[in-house]
Amino acid sequence: MLQWALIFFIIALFAAALGQRGVAGLSAEIGYLLVGVAVIFLVVAFISGHAPLPGP
């Protein structure tokens, strides 16, 4: 999930460099939302004592 957030932040940077403020703002908000969701999942996993599943 953090990889997707990073991708959206990179899209936001490129869009901002090209002057597309609407696309840049939307991409930044989506990236920020994904980081927030990932942090919430991490906190819940630590509180419940479950380890995250291994990646692919």
PDBQT receptor file of N, H, CA, C and O in Angstrom, charges set to zero:
ATOM      1  N   MET A   1       0.823  -1.177   0.000  1.00  0.00    +0.000 N 
ATOM      2  CA  MET A   1       0.000   0.000   0.000  1.00  0.00    +0.000 C 
ATOM      3  C   MET A   1       0.877   1.254   0.000  1.00  0.00    +0.000 C 
ATOM      4  O   MET A   1       0.540   2.265  -0.617  1.00  0.00    +0.000 OA
ATOM      5  N   LEU A   2       1.992   1.168   0.695  1.00  0.00    +0.000 N 
ATOM      6  H   LEU A   2       2.266   0.347   1.196  1.00  0.00    +0.000 HD
ATOM      7  CA  LEU A   2       2.888   2.324   0.696  1.00  0.00    +0.000 C 
ATOM      8  C   LEU A   2       3.517   2.545  -0.676  1.00  0.00    +0.000 C 
ATOM      9  O   LEU A   2       3.866   3.672  -1.027  1.00  0.00    +0.000 OA
ATOM     10  N   GLN A   3       3.662   1.474  -1.450  1.00  0.00    +0.000 N 
ATOM     11  H   GLN A   3       3.379   0.559  -1.165  1.00  0.00    +0.000 HD
ATOM     12  CA  GLN A   3       4.179   1.632  -2.817  1.00  0.00    +0.000 C 
ATOM     13  C   GLN A   3       3.200   2.434  -3.664  1.00  0.00    +0.000 C 
ATOM     14  O   GLN A   3       3.610   3.288  -4.451  1.00  0.00    +0.000 OA
ATOM     15  N   TRP A   4       1.906   2.161  -3.506  1.00  0.00    +0.000 N 
ATOM     16  H   TRP A   4       1.574   1.467  -2.867  1.00  0.00    +0.000 HD
ATOM     17  CA  TRP A   4       0.902   2.923  -4.253  1.00  0.00    +0.000 C 
ATOM     18  C   TRP A   4       0.912   4.385  -3.827  1.00  0.00    +0.000 C 
ATOM     19  O   TRP A   4       0.765   5.275  -4.664  1.00  0.00    +0.000 OA
ATOM     20  N   ALA A   5       1.084   4.639  -2.540  1.00  0.00    +0.000 N 
ATOM     21  H   ALA A   5       1.204   3.916  -1.860  1.00  0.00    +0.000 HD
ATOM     22  CA  ALA A   5       1.146   6.014  -2.058  1.00  0.00    +0.000 C 
ATOM     23  C   ALA A   5       2.330   6.743  -2.681  1.00  0.00    +0.000 C 
ATOM     24  O   ALA A   5       2.208   7.897  -3.093  1.00  0.00    +0.000 OA
ATOM     25  N   LEU A   6       3.477   6.069  -2.750  1.00  0.00    +0.000 N 
ATOM     26  H   LEU A   6       3.576   5.132  -2.416  1.00  0.00    +0.000 HD
ATOM     27  CA  LEU A   6       4.655   6.674  -3.364  1.00  0.00    +0.000 C 
ATOM     28  C   LEU A   6       4.416   6.962  -4.844  1.00  0.00    +0.000 C 
ATOM     29  O   LEU A   6       4.832   8.006  -5.348  1.00  0.00    +0.000 OA
ATOM     30  N   ILE A   7       3.753   6.051  -5.535  1.00  0.00    +0.000 N 
ATOM     31  H   ILE A   7       3.415   5.203  -5.126  1.00  0.00    +0.000 HD
ATOM     32  CA  ILE A   7       3.442   6.260  -6.953  1.00  0.00    +0.000 C 
ATOM     33  C   ILE A   7       2.556   7.489  -7.127  1.00  0.00    +0.000 C 
ATOM     34  O   ILE A   7       2.793   8.299  -8.023  1.00  0.00    +0.000 OA
ATOM     35  N   PHE A   8       1.534   7.638  -6.276  1.00  0.00    +0.000 N 
ATOM     36  H   PHE A   8       1.341   6.980  -5.548  1.00  0.00    +0.000 HD
ATOM     37  CA  PHE A   8       0.653   8.796  -6.388  1.00  0.00    +0.000 C 
ATOM     38  C   PHE A   8       1.389  10.090  -6.057  1.00  0.00    +0.000 C 
ATOM     39  O   PHE A   8       1.106  11.125  -6.660  1.00  0.00    +0.000 OA
ATOM     40  N   PHE A   9       2.327  10.054  -5.110  1.00  0.00    +0.000 N 
ATOM     41  H   PHE A   9       2.557   9.213  -4.620  1.00  0.00    +0.000 HD
ATOM     42  CA  PHE A   9       3.107  11.249  -4.813  1.00  0.00    +0.000 C 
ATOM     43  C   PHE A   9       4.011  11.622  -5.991  1.00  0.00    +0.000 C 
ATOM     44  O   PHE A   9       4.195  12.805  -6.276  1.00  0.00    +0.000 OA
ATOM     45  N   ILE A  10       4.572  10.631  -6.671  1.00  0.00    +0.000 N 
ATOM     46  H   ILE A  10       4.422   9.670  -6.439  1.00  0.00    +0.000 HD
ATOM     47  CA  ILE A  10       5.400  10.905  -7.850  1.00  0.00    +0.000 C 
ATOM     48  C   ILE A  10       4.548  11.487  -8.969  1.00  0.00    +0.000 C 
ATOM     49  O   ILE A  10       4.967  12.426  -9.646  1.00  0.00    +0.000 OA
ATOM     50  N   ILE A  11       3.348  10.932  -9.168  1.00  0.00    +0.000 N 
ATOM     51  H   ILE A  11       3.007  10.170  -8.619  1.00  0.00    +0.000 HD
ATOM     52  CA  ILE A  11       2.431  11.492 -10.168  1.00  0.00    +0.000 C 
ATOM     53  C   ILE A  11       2.109  12.940  -9.826  1.00  0.00    +0.000 C 
ATOM     54  O   ILE A  11       2.046  13.790 -10.715  1.00  0.00    +0.000 OA
ATOM     55  N   ALA A  12       1.905  13.224  -8.548  1.00  0.00    +0.000 N 
ATOM     56  H   ALA A  12       1.955  12.533  -7.827  1.00  0.00    +0.000 HD
ATOM     57  CA  ALA A  12       1.608  14.589  -8.123  1.00  0.00    +0.000 C 
ATOM     58  C   ALA A  12       2.770  15.525  -8.433  1.00  0.00    +0.000 C 
ATOM     59  O   ALA A  12       2.555  16.657  -8.866  1.00  0.00    +0.000 OA
ATOM     60  N   LEU A  13       3.994  15.064  -8.217  1.00  0.00    +0.000 N 
ATOM     61  H   LEU A  13       4.168  14.144  -7.866  1.00  0.00    +0.000 HD
ATOM     62  CA  LEU A  13       5.157  15.905  -8.517  1.00  0.00    +0.000 C 
ATOM     63  C   LEU A  13       5.268  16.210 -10.006  1.00  0.00    +0.000 C 
ATOM     64  O   LEU A  13       5.518  17.351 -10.394  1.00  0.00    +0.000 OA
ATOM     65  N   PHE A  14       5.080  15.181 -10.841  1.00  0.00    +0.000 N 
ATOM     66  H   PHE A  14       4.878  14.255 -10.525  1.00  0.00    +0.000 HD
ATOM     67  CA  PHE A  14       5.151  15.403 -12.285  1.00  0.00    +0.000 C 
ATOM     68  C   PHE A  14       4.025  16.312 -12.758  1.00  0.00    +0.000 C 
ATOM     69  O   PHE A  14       4.247  17.189 -13.592  1.00  0.00    +0.000 OA
ATOM     70  N   ALA A  15       2.828  16.112 -12.237  1.00  0.00    +0.000 N 
ATOM     71  H   ALA A  15       2.648  15.400 -11.559  1.00  0.00    +0.000 HD
ATOM     72  CA  ALA A  15       1.699  16.946 -12.640  1.00  0.00    +0.000 C 
ATOM     73  C   ALA A  15       1.917  18.394 -12.208  1.00  0.00    +0.000 C 
ATOM     74  O   ALA A  15       1.588  19.320 -12.948  1.00  0.00    +0.000 OA
ATOM     75  N   ALA A  16       2.466  18.587 -11.022  1.00  0.00    +0.000 N 
ATOM     76  H   ALA A  16       2.733  17.834 -10.420  1.00  0.00    +0.000 HD
ATOM     77  CA  ALA A  16       2.742  19.945 -10.558  1.00  0.00    +0.000 C 
ATOM     78  C   ALA A  16       3.813  20.602 -11.419  1.00  0.00    +0.000 C 
ATOM     79  O   ALA A  16       3.730  21.796 -11.709  1.00  0.00    +0.000 OA
ATOM     80  N   ALA A  17       4.820  19.830 -11.829  1.00  0.00    +0.000 N 
ATOM     81  H   ALA A  17       4.887  18.860 -11.593  1.00  0.00    +0.000 HD
ATOM     82  CA  ALA A  17       5.879  20.375 -12.680  1.00  0.00    +0.000 C 
ATOM     83  C   ALA A  17       5.336  20.777 -14.044  1.00  0.00    +0.000 C 
ATOM     84  O   ALA A  17       5.839  21.713 -14.666  1.00  0.00    +0.000 OA
ATOM     85  N   LEU A  18       4.308  20.070 -14.510  1.00  0.00    +0.000 N 
ATOM     86  H   LEU A  18       3.899  19.310 -14.006  1.00  0.00    +0.000 HD
ATOM     87  CA  LEU A  18       3.711  20.382 -15.808  1.00  0.00    +0.000 C 
ATOM     88  C   LEU A  18       2.591  21.414 -15.705  1.00  0.00    +0.000 C 
ATOM     89  O   LEU A  18       2.006  21.788 -16.721  1.00  0.00    +0.000 OA
ATOM     90  N   GLY A  19       2.287  21.875 -14.504  1.00  0.00    +0.000 N 
ATOM     91  H   GLY A  19       2.763  21.571 -13.679  1.00  0.00    +0.000 HD
ATOM     92  CA  GLY A  19       1.286  22.912 -14.323  1.00  0.00    +0.000 C 
ATOM     93  C   GLY A  19      -0.136  22.406 -14.184  1.00  0.00    +0.000 C 
ATOM     94  O   GLY A  19      -1.078  23.194 -14.262  1.00  0.00    +0.000 OA
ATOM     95  N   GLN A  20      -0.310  21.130 -13.983  1.00  0.00    +0.000 N 
ATOM     96  H   GLN A  20       0.455  20.489 -13.920  1.00  0.00    +0.000 HD
ATOM     97  CA  GLN A  20      -1.651  20.552 -13.821  1.00  0.00    +0.000 C 
ATOM     98  C   GLN A  20      -1.990  20.505 -12.333  1.00  0.00    +0.000 C 
ATOM     99  O   GLN A  20      -1.837  19.470 -11.684  1.00  0.00    +0.000 OA
ATOM    100  N   ARG A  21      -2.446  21.623 -11.807  1.00  0.00    +0.000 N 
ATOM    101  H   ARG A  21      -2.570  22.464 -12.334  1.00  0.00    +0.000 HD
ATOM    102  CA  ARG A  21      -2.661  21.716 -10.363  1.00  0.00    +0.000 C 
ATOM    103  C   ARG A  21      -3.766  20.793  -9.874  1.00  0.00    +0.000 C 
ATOM    104  O   ARG A  21      -3.661  20.240  -8.779  1.00  0.00    +0.000 OA
ATOM    105  N   GLY A  22      -4.819  20.616 -10.657  1.00  0.00    +0.000 N 
ATOM    106  H   GLY A  22      -4.905  21.066 -11.546  1.00  0.00    +0.000 HD
ATOM    107  CA  GLY A  22      -5.915  19.745 -10.229  1.00  0.00    +0.000 C 
ATOM    108  C   GLY A  22      -5.475  18.303 -10.091  1.00  0.00    +0.000 C 
ATOM    109  O   GLY A  22      -5.793  17.639  -9.104  1.00  0.00    +0.000 OA
ATOM    110  N   VAL A  23      -4.741  17.820 -11.085  1.00  0.00    +0.000 N 
ATOM    111  H   VAL A  23      -4.483  18.360 -11.887  1.00  0.00    +0.000 HD
ATOM    112  CA  VAL A  23      -4.244  16.443 -11.052  1.00  0.00    +0.000 C 
ATOM    113  C   VAL A  23      -3.232  16.283  -9.925  1.00  0.00    +0.000 C 
ATOM    114  O   VAL A  23      -3.232  15.268  -9.229  1.00  0.00    +0.000 OA
ATOM    115  N   ALA A  24      -2.380  17.271  -9.744  1.00  0.00    +0.000 N 
ATOM    116  H   ALA A  24      -2.380  18.096 -10.310  1.00  0.00    +0.000 HD
ATOM    117  CA  ALA A  24      -1.367  17.196  -8.688  1.00  0.00    +0.000 C 
ATOM    118  C   ALA A  24      -2.019  17.153  -7.314  1.00  0.00    +0.000 C 
ATOM    119  O   ALA A  24      -1.615  16.365  -6.460  1.00  0.00    +0.000 OA
ATOM    120  N   GLY A  25      -3.010  17.985  -7.099  1.00  0.00    +0.000 N 
ATOM    121  H   GLY A  25      -3.338  18.626  -7.794  1.00  0.00    +0.000 HD
ATOM    122  CA  GLY A  25      -3.689  18.001  -5.807  1.00  0.00    +0.000 C 
ATOM    123  C   GLY A  25      -4.417  16.706  -5.520  1.00  0.00    +0.000 C 
ATOM    124  O   GLY A  25      -4.362  16.183  -4.406  1.00  0.00    +0.000 OA
ATOM    125  N   LEU A  26      -5.103  16.187  -6.536  1.00  0.00    +0.000 N 
ATOM    126  H   LEU A  26      -5.148  16.612  -7.440  1.00  0.00    +0.000 HD
ATOM    127  CA  LEU A  26      -5.835  14.937  -6.359  1.00  0.00    +0.000 C 
ATOM    128  C   LEU A  26      -4.885  13.775  -6.087  1.00  0.00    +0.000 C 
ATOM    129  O   LEU A  26      -5.148  12.951  -5.211  1.00  0.00    +0.000 OA
ATOM    130  N   SER A  27      -3.794  13.705  -6.824  1.00  0.00    +0.000 N 
ATOM    131  H   SER A  27      -3.580  14.374  -7.536  1.00  0.00    +0.000 HD
ATOM    132  CA  SER A  27      -2.824  12.626  -6.616  1.00  0.00    +0.000 C 
ATOM    133  C   SER A  27      -2.186  12.719  -5.234  1.00  0.00    +0.000 C 
ATOM    134  O   SER A  27      -1.970  11.701  -4.576  1.00  0.00    +0.000 OA
ATOM    135  N   ALA A  28      -1.889  13.922  -4.802  1.00  0.00    +0.000 N 
ATOM    136  H   ALA A  28      -2.064  14.749  -5.336  1.00  0.00    +0.000 HD
ATOM    137  CA  ALA A  28      -1.303  14.093  -3.472  1.00  0.00    +0.000 C 
ATOM    138  C   ALA A  28      -2.292  13.680  -2.385  1.00  0.00    +0.000 C 
ATOM    139  O   ALA A  28      -1.901  13.058  -1.397  1.00  0.00    +0.000 OA
ATOM    140  N   GLU A  29      -3.570  14.021  -2.559  1.00  0.00    +0.000 N 
ATOM    141  H   GLU A  29      -3.887  14.526  -3.361  1.00  0.00    +0.000 HD
ATOM    142  CA  GLU A  29      -4.573  13.633  -1.568  1.00  0.00    +0.000 C 
ATOM    143  C   GLU A  29      -4.746  12.118  -1.514  1.00  0.00    +0.000 C 
ATOM    144  O   GLU A  29      -4.883  11.551  -0.430  1.00  0.00    +0.000 OA
ATOM    145  N   ILE A  30      -4.741  11.461  -2.665  1.00  0.00    +0.000 N 
ATOM    146  H   ILE A  30      -4.629  11.922  -3.545  1.00  0.00    +0.000 HD
ATOM    147  CA  ILE A  30      -4.864  10.001  -2.693  1.00  0.00    +0.000 C 
ATOM    148  C   ILE A  30      -3.652   9.363  -2.018  1.00  0.00    +0.000 C 
ATOM    149  O   ILE A  30      -3.802   8.424  -1.236  1.00  0.00    +0.000 OA
ATOM    150  N   GLY A  31      -2.464   9.860  -2.313  1.00  0.00    +0.000 N 
ATOM    151  H   GLY A  31      -2.342  10.623  -2.948  1.00  0.00    +0.000 HD
ATOM    152  CA  GLY A  31      -1.258   9.341  -1.671  1.00  0.00    +0.000 C 
ATOM    153  C   GLY A  31      -1.286   9.531  -0.166  1.00  0.00    +0.000 C 
ATOM    154  O   GLY A  31      -0.914   8.632   0.588  1.00  0.00    +0.000 OA
ATOM    155  N   TYR A  32      -1.730  10.709   0.271  1.00  0.00    +0.000 N 
ATOM    156  H   TYR A  32      -2.032  11.439  -0.342  1.00  0.00    +0.000 HD
ATOM    157  CA  TYR A  32      -1.828  10.989   1.705  1.00  0.00    +0.000 C 
ATOM    158  C   TYR A  32      -2.833  10.052   2.368  1.00  0.00    +0.000 C 
ATOM    159  O   TYR A  32      -2.595   9.562   3.471  1.00  0.00    +0.000 OA
ATOM    160  N   LEU A  33      -3.948   9.807   1.702  1.00  0.00    +0.000 N 
ATOM    161  H   LEU A  33      -4.142  10.206   0.805  1.00  0.00    +0.000 HD
ATOM    162  CA  LEU A  33      -4.959   8.892   2.228  1.00  0.00    +0.000 C 
ATOM    163  C   LEU A  33      -4.407   7.474   2.360  1.00  0.00    +0.000 C 
ATOM    164  O   LEU A  33      -4.643   6.809   3.369  1.00  0.00    +0.000 OA
ATOM    165  N   LEU A  34      -3.673   7.010   1.349  1.00  0.00    +0.000 N 
ATOM    166  H   LEU A  34      -3.481   7.551   0.530  1.00  0.00    +0.000 HD
ATOM    167  CA  LEU A  34      -3.117   5.661   1.396  1.00  0.00    +0.000 C 
ATOM    168  C   LEU A  34      -2.080   5.511   2.505  1.00  0.00    +0.000 C 
ATOM    169  O   LEU A  34      -2.007   4.463   3.147  1.00  0.00    +0.000 OA
ATOM    170  N   VAL A  35      -1.287   6.537   2.732  1.00  0.00    +0.000 N 
ATOM    171  H   VAL A  35      -1.346   7.388   2.211  1.00  0.00    +0.000 HD
ATOM    172  CA  VAL A  35      -0.323   6.493   3.836  1.00  0.00    +0.000 C 
ATOM    173  C   VAL A  35      -1.065   6.424   5.169  1.00  0.00    +0.000 C 
ATOM    174  O   VAL A  35      -0.677   5.668   6.060  1.00  0.00    +0.000 OA
ATOM    175  N   GLY A  36      -2.116   7.203   5.303  1.00  0.00    +0.000 N 
ATOM    176  H   GLY A  36      -2.431   7.817   4.580  1.00  0.00    +0.000 HD
ATOM    177  CA  GLY A  36      -2.909   7.174   6.534  1.00  0.00    +0.000 C 
ATOM    178  C   GLY A  36      -3.525   5.812   6.794  1.00  0.00    +0.000 C 
ATOM    179  O   GLY A  36      -3.503   5.325   7.925  1.00  0.00    +0.000 OA
ATOM    180  N   VAL A  37      -4.076   5.191   5.753  1.00  0.00    +0.000 N 
ATOM    181  H   VAL A  37      -4.094   5.586   4.835  1.00  0.00    +0.000 HD
ATOM    182  CA  VAL A  37      -4.669   3.860   5.898  1.00  0.00    +0.000 C 
ATOM    183  C   VAL A  37      -3.596   2.839   6.274  1.00  0.00    +0.000 C 
ATOM    184  O   VAL A  37      -3.839   1.972   7.113  1.00  0.00    +0.000 OA
ATOM    185  N   ALA A  38      -2.424   2.932   5.670  1.00  0.00    +0.000 N 
ATOM    186  H   ALA A  38      -2.227   3.636   4.988  1.00  0.00    +0.000 HD
ATOM    187  CA  ALA A  38      -1.340   2.003   5.990  1.00  0.00    +0.000 C 
ATOM    188  C   ALA A  38      -0.901   2.157   7.442  1.00  0.00    +0.000 C 
ATOM    189  O   ALA A  38      -0.625   1.161   8.112  1.00  0.00    +0.000 OA
ATOM    190  N   VAL A  39      -0.834   3.378   7.931  1.00  0.00    +0.000 N 
ATOM    191  H   VAL A  39      -1.058   4.187   7.388  1.00  0.00    +0.000 HD
ATOM    192  CA  VAL A  39      -0.451   3.609   9.327  1.00  0.00    +0.000 C 
ATOM    193  C   VAL A  39      -1.512   3.042  10.272  1.00  0.00    +0.000 C 
ATOM    194  O   VAL A  39      -1.179   2.449  11.298  1.00  0.00    +0.000 OA
ATOM    195  N   ILE A  40      -2.784   3.225   9.926  1.00  0.00    +0.000 N 
ATOM    196  H   ILE A  40      -3.055   3.707   9.092  1.00  0.00    +0.000 HD
ATOM    197  CA  ILE A  40      -3.858   2.670  10.757  1.00  0.00    +0.000 C 
ATOM    198  C   ILE A  40      -3.756   1.152  10.808  1.00  0.00    +0.000 C 
ATOM    199  O   ILE A  40      -3.874   0.559  11.880  1.00  0.00    +0.000 OA
ATOM    200  N   PHE A  41      -3.537   0.513   9.655  1.00  0.00    +0.000 N 
ATOM    201  H   PHE A  41      -3.441   0.994   8.783  1.00  0.00    +0.000 HD
ATOM    202  CA  PHE A  41      -3.375  -0.942   9.629  1.00  0.00    +0.000 C 
ATOM    203  C   PHE A  41      -2.181  -1.377  10.471  1.00  0.00    +0.000 C 
ATOM    204  O   PHE A  41      -2.252  -2.390  11.167  1.00  0.00    +0.000 OA
ATOM    205  N   LEU A  42      -1.097  -0.633  10.417  1.00  0.00    +0.000 N 
ATOM    206  H   LEU A  42      -1.039   0.190   9.852  1.00  0.00    +0.000 HD
ATOM    207  CA  LEU A  42       0.093  -0.959  11.193  1.00  0.00    +0.000 C 
ATOM    208  C   LEU A  42      -0.182  -0.872  12.693  1.00  0.00    +0.000 C 
ATOM    209  O   LEU A  42       0.221  -1.750  13.455  1.00  0.00    +0.000 OA
ATOM    210  N   VAL A  43      -0.863   0.180  13.108  1.00  0.00    +0.000 N 
ATOM    211  H   VAL A  43      -1.191   0.893  12.489  1.00  0.00    +0.000 HD
ATOM    212  CA  VAL A  43      -1.187   0.346  14.527  1.00  0.00    +0.000 C 
ATOM    213  C   VAL A  43      -2.107  -0.774  14.999  1.00  0.00    +0.000 C 
ATOM    214  O   VAL A  43      -1.905  -1.328  16.080  1.00  0.00    +0.000 OA
ATOM    215  N   VAL A  44      -3.116  -1.110  14.198  1.00  0.00    +0.000 N 
ATOM    216  H   VAL A  44      -3.280  -0.660  13.321  1.00  0.00    +0.000 HD
ATOM    217  CA  VAL A  44      -4.032  -2.193  14.566  1.00  0.00    +0.000 C 
ATOM    218  C   VAL A  44      -3.276  -3.515  14.669  1.00  0.00    +0.000 C 
ATOM    219  O   VAL A  44      -3.543  -4.306  15.573  1.00  0.00    +0.000 OA
ATOM    220  N   ALA A  45      -2.345  -3.764  13.764  1.00  0.00    +0.000 N 
ATOM    221  H   ALA A  45      -2.128  -3.121  13.029  1.00  0.00    +0.000 HD
ATOM    222  CA  ALA A  45      -1.567  -5.002  13.804  1.00  0.00    +0.000 C 
ATOM    223  C   ALA A  45      -0.696  -5.065  15.058  1.00  0.00    +0.000 C 
ATOM    224  O   ALA A  45      -0.572  -6.125  15.672  1.00  0.00    +0.000 OA
ATOM    225  N   PHE A  46      -0.095  -3.940  15.441  1.00  0.00    +0.000 N 
ATOM    226  H   PHE A  46      -0.197  -3.079  14.943  1.00  0.00    +0.000 HD
ATOM    227  CA  PHE A  46       0.728  -3.932  16.652  1.00  0.00    +0.000 C 
ATOM    228  C   PHE A  46      -0.116  -4.123  17.908  1.00  0.00    +0.000 C 
ATOM    229  O   PHE A  46       0.282  -4.841  18.825  1.00  0.00    +0.000 OA
ATOM    230  N   ILE A  47      -1.278  -3.484  17.947  1.00  0.00    +0.000 N 
ATOM    231  H   ILE A  47      -1.602  -2.901  17.201  1.00  0.00    +0.000 HD
ATOM    232  CA  ILE A  47      -2.138  -3.599  19.127  1.00  0.00    +0.000 C 
ATOM    233  C   ILE A  47      -2.679  -5.015  19.270  1.00  0.00    +0.000 C 
ATOM    234  O   ILE A  47      -2.727  -5.554  20.376  1.00  0.00    +0.000 OA
ATOM    235  N   SER A  48      -3.084  -5.619  18.159  1.00  0.00    +0.000 N 
ATOM    236  H   SER A  48      -3.045  -5.181  17.261  1.00  0.00    +0.000 HD
ATOM    237  CA  SER A  48      -3.672  -6.957  18.221  1.00  0.00    +0.000 C 
ATOM    238  C   SER A  48      -2.614  -8.051  18.338  1.00  0.00    +0.000 C 
ATOM    239  O   SER A  48      -2.945  -9.195  18.652  1.00  0.00    +0.000 OA
ATOM    240  N   GLY A  49      -1.357  -7.721  18.093  1.00  0.00    +0.000 N 
ATOM    241  H   GLY A  49      -1.088  -6.792  17.838  1.00  0.00    +0.000 HD
ATOM    242  CA  GLY A  49      -0.280  -8.690  18.237  1.00  0.00    +0.000 C 
ATOM    243  C   GLY A  49      -0.065  -9.563  17.018  1.00  0.00    +0.000 C 
ATOM    244  O   GLY A  49       0.678 -10.543  17.086  1.00  0.00    +0.000 OA
ATOM    245  N   HIS A  50      -0.692  -9.234  15.918  1.00  0.00    +0.000 N 
ATOM    246  H   HIS A  50      -1.296  -8.438  15.863  1.00  0.00    +0.000 HD
ATOM    247  CA  HIS A  50      -0.514 -10.013  14.696  1.00  0.00    +0.000 C 
ATOM    248  C   HIS A  50       0.624  -9.433  13.864  1.00  0.00    +0.000 C 
ATOM    249  O   HIS A  50       0.776  -8.217  13.747  1.00  0.00    +0.000 OA
ATOM    250  N   ALA A  51       1.398 -10.312  13.304  1.00  0.00    +0.000 N 
ATOM    251  H   ALA A  51       1.274 -11.300  13.399  1.00  0.00    +0.000 HD
ATOM    252  CA  ALA A  51       2.470  -9.888  12.404  1.00  0.00    +0.000 C 
ATOM    253  C   ALA A  51       1.883  -9.715  11.008  1.00  0.00    +0.000 C 
ATOM    254  O   ALA A  51       0.951 -10.432  10.644  1.00  0.00    +0.000 OA
ATOM    255  N   PRO A  52       2.406  -8.785  10.224  1.00  0.00    +0.000 N 
ATOM    256  CA  PRO A  52       1.904  -8.633   8.858  1.00  0.00    +0.000 C 
ATOM    257  C   PRO A  52       2.215  -9.868   8.019  1.00  0.00    +0.000 C 
ATOM    258  O   PRO A  52       3.195 -10.572   8.266  1.00  0.00    +0.000 OA
ATOM    259  N   LEU A  53       1.379 -10.115   7.036  1.00  0.00    +0.000 N 
ATOM    260  H   LEU A  53       0.584  -9.544   6.835  1.00  0.00    +0.000 HD
ATOM    261  CA  LEU A  53       1.591 -11.250   6.149  1.00  0.00    +0.000 C 
ATOM    262  C   LEU A  53       2.797 -10.998   5.258  1.00  0.00    +0.000 C 
ATOM    263  O   LEU A  53       3.058  -9.853   4.888  1.00  0.00    +0.000 OA
ATOM    264  N   PRO A  54       3.531 -12.033   4.910  1.00  0.00    +0.000 N 
ATOM    265  CA  PRO A  54       4.681 -11.832   4.019  1.00  0.00    +0.000 C 
ATOM    266  C   PRO A  54       4.215 -11.393   2.639  1.00  0.00    +0.000 C 
ATOM    267  O   PRO A  54       3.140 -11.782   2.182  1.00  0.00    +0.000 OA
ATOM    268  N   GLY A  55       5.023 -10.591   1.990  1.00  0.00    +0.000 N 
ATOM    269  H   GLY A  55       5.896 -10.275   2.361  1.00  0.00    +0.000 HD
ATOM    270  CA  GLY A  55       4.690 -10.094   0.660  1.00  0.00    +0.000 C 
ATOM    271  C   GLY A  55       4.863 -11.157  -0.406  1.00  0.00    +0.000 C 
ATOM    272  O   GLY A  55       5.334 -12.262  -0.134  1.00  0.00    +0.000 OA
ATOM    273  N   PRO A  56       4.473 -10.806  -1.630  1.00  0.00    +0.000 N 
ATOM    274  CA  PRO A  56       4.581 -11.796  -2.729  1.00  0.00    +0.000 C 
ATOM    275  C   PRO A  56       6.004 -12.103  -3.111  1.00  0.00    +0.000 C 
ATOM    276  O   PRO A  56       6.242 -12.908  -4.011  1.00  0.00    +0.000 OA
TER     277      PRO A  56
